[in-house]
Amino acid sequence: MARTLLCEIITPERIVYTNEVDMVVAPTIDGEIGILPLHAPLVSALKPGEIRVRHSGDQTEWFASAGGYIQVHEDKVIILADAAVASSQVDVERVRAAMDLARQRMSELPHDDELVDECARDLKWCEVQLEVGGRRK
């Protein structure tokens, strides 16, 4: 039997995913990283983006992540995400409405307002969700 990793994707609100997997690909701030069994220990910050989890040969699941941290230790990957959602759970219409609201808020704020950065983060999170939501099987 092939060696696997235990992968957990956790947000402050809930456990989004936990399963034995063959490989995890995540967007770190230094670039995309692929994690296989027996990977060296690692802790890294994540940027908003797509997390891919491969299991059972060629089956892949996609998750949108708003950023956070990843920890690899022995054969366990823990992703502590600010927010995360499986591609099958993305509500495209709700996300598009949130994008419109974020764009509207940004246009109404002065360019030096600190809320502009918050709106930009919200907009990026929406973009990631739409990208990952398009990956439904």
C-alpha positions as CSV (number, residue, x, y, z in Angstrom):
1,M,0.0,0.0,0.0
2,A,1.3,3.4,-0.9
3,R,2.2,5.9,1.8
4,T,-0.2,8.8,2.3
5,L,-0.5,12.1,4.2
6,L,-3.1,13.2,6.6
7,C,-4.4,16.5,5.4
8,E,-6.4,18.9,7.5
9,I,-7.8,22.3,6.4
10,I,-9.0,24.2,9.4
11,T,-10.5,27.7,9.7
12,P,-11.3,29.5,13.0
13,E,-14.9,28.5,12.5
14,R,-14.6,24.8,11.6
15,I,-12.7,21.9,10.1
16,V,-13.2,22.2,6.4
17,Y,-11.4,19.0,5.3
18,T,-9.7,16.0,6.8
19,N,-8.6,12.9,4.8
20,E,-5.7,10.7,3.9
21,V,-4.2,12.0,0.6
22,D,-1.4,11.3,-1.8
23,M,-0.3,15.0,-2.4
24,V,-1.1,18.5,-1.4
25,V,-0.3,21.6,-3.4
26,A,-0.6,25.0,-1.7
27,P,0.1,28.7,-2.6
28,T,2.8,29.9,-0.1
29,I,4.1,33.5,-0.1
30,D,7.3,32.2,-1.7
31,G,5.5,30.3,-4.5
32,E,3.4,27.1,-5.0
33,I,4.6,24.1,-3.0
34,G,3.9,20.4,-3.5
35,I,3.9,18.1,-0.5
36,L,4.3,14.3,-0.8
37,P,4.7,11.7,2.0
38,L,8.0,12.0,3.9
39,H,8.3,15.7,3.1
40,A,10.7,17.7,5.3
41,P,9.2,19.6,8.2
42,L,7.9,23.0,7.1
43,V,6.0,26.0,8.4
44,S,5.1,28.7,5.9
45,A,2.6,31.5,5.4
46,L,0.0,31.0,2.7
47,K,-1.2,33.6,0.3
48,P,-4.8,33.6,-1.0
49,G,-5.2,31.0,-3.7
50,E,-6.1,27.5,-4.7
51,I,-5.3,24.4,-2.6
52,R,-5.2,21.1,-4.5
53,V,-5.5,17.8,-2.8
54,R,-4.9,14.6,-4.8
55,H,-6.0,11.2,-3.5
56,S,-7.0,7.8,-4.7
57,G,-4.8,7.9,-7.7
58,D,-6.0,10.7,-9.9
59,Q,-8.9,12.2,-8.0
60,T,-8.3,15.9,-7.1
61,E,-10.3,18.2,-4.8
62,W,-9.9,21.9,-4.9
63,F,-10.3,24.4,-2.1
64,A,-10.2,28.2,-2.1
65,S,-8.1,29.7,0.7
66,A,-7.9,33.3,1.9
67,G,-4.4,32.8,3.2
68,G,-3.1,31.5,6.5
69,Y,-0.4,29.0,7.4
70,I,0.7,25.5,6.5
71,Q,2.6,23.1,8.7
72,V,4.1,19.9,7.5
73,H,5.4,17.3,10.1
74,E,6.2,13.7,9.2
75,D,3.1,12.6,7.2
76,K,0.7,15.3,8.3
77,V,-0.2,18.5,6.6
78,I,-2.2,21.1,8.6
79,I,-3.5,24.2,6.8
80,L,-4.7,26.9,9.2
81,A,-6.6,29.1,6.8
82,D,-8.1,32.5,7.5
83,A,-11.1,31.2,5.4
84,A,-11.5,28.2,3.1
85,V,-14.2,26.6,1.1
86,A,-14.4,23.5,-1.1
87,S,-15.0,24.1,-4.8
88,S,-18.3,22.2,-4.5
89,Q,-19.5,24.7,-1.8
90,V,-18.8,27.9,-3.7
91,D,-22.0,29.9,-4.2
92,V,-21.1,31.7,-7.4
93,E,-24.0,34.2,-7.3
94,R,-23.3,35.1,-3.7
95,V,-19.6,35.6,-4.5
96,R,-20.3,37.8,-7.5
97,A,-22.6,39.9,-5.3
98,A,-19.8,40.2,-2.7
99,M,-17.4,41.3,-5.4
100,D,-19.7,44.0,-6.7
101,L,-20.1,45.3,-3.1
102,A,-16.3,45.3,-2.5
103,R,-15.8,47.2,-5.8
104,Q,-18.5,49.7,-4.9
105,R,-17.0,50.2,-1.4
106,M,-13.5,50.7,-2.9
107,S,-14.7,53.3,-5.4
108,E,-16.4,55.3,-2.6
109,L,-13.3,55.4,-0.3
110,P,-10.5,57.9,-0.5
111,H,-7.3,56.2,-1.9
112,D,-5.4,56.7,1.3
113,D,-8.1,55.1,3.5
114,E,-7.0,52.0,5.4
115,L,-10.3,50.3,4.5
116,V,-9.1,50.2,0.8
117,D,-6.7,47.4,1.8
118,E,-9.5,45.5,3.5
119,C,-11.7,45.9,0.4
120,A,-8.8,44.7,-1.8
121,R,-8.4,41.6,0.4
122,D,-12.2,40.9,0.1
123,L,-12.0,41.3,-3.6
124,K,-9.0,38.9,-3.9
125,W,-10.9,36.3,-1.7
126,C,-13.9,36.6,-4.1
127,E,-11.7,36.1,-7.1
128,V,-10.1,33.0,-5.6
129,Q,-13.5,31.5,-4.8
130,L,-14.7,32.1,-8.4
131,E,-11.6,30.5,-9.8
132,V,-11.9,27.5,-7.6
133,G,-15.7,27.3,-8.0
134,G,-15.2,26.8,-11.7
135,R,-13.4,23.5,-11.0
136,R,-16.4,21.6,-10.0
137,K,-16.7,18.1,-11.5
